[in-house]
Amino acid sequence: MLPLNVPIDAIQLKSLIEKELQAVRDERVVHHIRKLLIEPRAVFRDWDYGFPGQEYLCWITFDDGSDTGIAYCEEGFGPRRPWGLVSAAGGSDRNSIGMDSGWFPSFMEAYFESISATVLPIWRVFSVDEGKPALPLTEELSWDEAWRHCEDERIRKPGSRLMVHHTIAYGVQASTSSA
């Protein structure tokens, strides 16, 4: 991340994304992301938590064609969580920065929380017991197959704690989000 006093530009932003992509250890994911990256475009987004009409400059960097975008914004939820899931098209009724639950510390975390990531067959069902590492119950599946398997397992074993997640390594450590 850049110092707070230096506003980011498109070149620096592409460099930040590239640095994150170089740390991804799965070519399927990297290829998918590269297909959906766009030339960063600066847009003003409404900040719903301030005074009426307050806006912040955001950069749209990713567009999956179904209106899911990933934006970078140094204000609002940034600098701690500068990557957010937004409507890529914007428009008067969808021009908001959105809620805090849609903003993340890294581009990759935003990607794995987006609907875009669900098109890849990278999802597994895990058993989750408190105090123990999550135990994978399946090989990689499609998003829908993983959730069907998860629901079937919950019927077979009521009270079991399960989650659908991926095991794609990126950055310093493996993902801990649960899309």
Number of C-alpha atoms within 10 A of each C-alpha: 13 12 9 11 6 8 11 16 12 15 10 13 18 16 11 15 15 14 12 17 21 12 15 18 14 15 10 12 19 16 11 15 19 12 11 14 17 15 14 18 13 16 16 16 23 22 21 15 11 10 9 9 9 12 19 16 19 24 25 27 23 26 22 19 11 11 13 18 27 26 27 28 25 22 16 22 22 16 17 14 21 21 28 32 26 26 20 20 15 17 10 9 6 14 18 18 27 20 14 12 10 17 27 22 16 19 24 22 20 24 23 20 18 19 16 18 20 16 12 14 18 20 26 24 27 20 18 15 12 7 6 8 10 15 14 18 14 15 11 18 18 15 22 13 15 23 18 13 17 22 15 12 17 14 11 10 10 9 8 13 15 19 21 19 22 24 14 16 14 17 16 9 9 13 16 13 11 11 18
